[in-house]
Amino acid sequence: MRIGVIGTGRIGTIHANTLSRHREVGSLILTDADPSRAAELALRLGETAAPGVDEIFRWGVDAVVITTATAAHAELIGRAARSGLPVFCEKPIALDLAGTLQAIGEVESAGTILQMGFQRRFDAGYAGAREAVRSGRLGRLHTVRALTSDQAPPTAEWLPVSGGIYRDALIHDFDCLRWVTGREVSDVYAAGSDAGPAMFRAAGDVDTAAAVLTLDDGTLATATATRLNGAGYDVRMELAGELDQIVVGLDDRTPIASTEPTGPPAADKPWTGFLERFEPAYEAELIAFVGVVRGELVNPCDGREALQAFRIAEACDVSRHERRAVALTEIAGA
């Protein structure tokens, strides 16, 4: 199997390393907006670098992995679909709903595969939470609390093209909320604060956000995010039911300290970022993609799944700007 990797930044490098070691992947063709970066990675892995995207399609590949800037995702997904190629793409599909729906439409019209990169579905903690909920261990689920806290903010240059905190950061929590509980979100009420560095206000974004979400069975959920969590990278999901309560992301590296006299000590080596925290999950999702392309596995996260998480993020953005509750029925793509 020959796979084209478009984008060799942080995530692209991780995915290329995983694929290069896979016994079913014979070779890779790597390309990047910075050709020297792709060439350096190709040399290190013993793979081939291409001068541009056109060569990926012209030289011939069996599948494509897209890890470029988000603004290029939809166009590349469409091009791969029209070429009859399976695609793995980092989230989100596009920066807006129209682009998302158009790309999904191209994939479905072509009858090809689109697997989206929601790596938390491959994390042992989230998988364990899903099993606990689905098995009935918690009884009737009544409350979910999700959070994503980055240790350090992104660059000022990246913020305007990120899609905003709901589409870029909290979209992972929205996806896992659906995946773990098996329920859909009915409505949201969201707020955000731009009281931190001025670059967030300049980009029309916020550095801290929160949302209250009502699921279709009456379960209440909260989701919070911040770009400024100096203690470390913190991703958790707490699920409380009538019979039991569990938490994802609580271990000896969780960057939180107890004020109780007999509480656990602060982490000696707190998580510093998502690449470190979710390294095994990133590897597992690419291994799954190879299995999907080979017809051995069912697609674990297709475009329609990604669309639903994006719709929740879109509803949160509308809610924050209009200061009102937003029903998901108001957002296209149901």
Salt bridges, closest charged atoms under 4 A:
GLU24 OE2 - ARG23 NE 3.89
GLU24 OE1 - ARG294 NH1 3.09
ASP32 OD2 - ARG37 NH2 3.04
GLU40 OE2 - ARG44 NH1 3.85
ASP54 OD1 - ARG79 NH2 2.88
GLU55 OE2 - ARG58 NH2 3.14
GLU90 OE2 - HIS15 NE2 2.64
GLU106 OE1 - ARG82 NH1 2.70
GLU108 OE2 - ARG304 NE 2.86
ASP123 OD1 - ARG277 NH1 2.93
ASP150 OD2 - ARG227 NH1 3.05
ASP168 OD1 - LYS91 NZ 3.09
ASP168 OD2 - ARG227 NH2 2.86
ASP173 OD1 - ARG120 NH1 3.10
ASP175 OD1 - ARG121 NH2 2.75
GLU184 OE2 - ARG178 NH2 2.83
ASP216 OD1 - ARG183 NE 2.83
ASP217 OD2 - ARG183 NE 3.87
ASP234 OD2 - ARG236 NH2 2.59
GLU238 OE1 - ARG145 NE 2.80
GLU238 OE2 - ARG236 NH1 3.66
GLU242 OE2 - ARG140 NE 2.85
ASP244 OD2 - ARG137 NE 3.12
GLU276 OE2 - ARG253 NH2 2.61
GLU283 OE2 - ARG21 NH2 3.43
GLU285 OE2 - HIS15 NE2 3.85
GLU296 OE2 - ARG294 NE 2.82
GLU305 OE1 - ARG121 NH2 2.80
GLU305 OE1 - ARG178 NH1 3.53
GLU314 OE1 - ARG167 NH2 3.08
ASP317 OD2 - ARG167 NH2 3.07
ASP317 OD1 - HIS321 ND1 3.84
GLU322 OE1 - ARG324 NE 2.64
GLU330 OE1 - ARG324 NH2 2.82
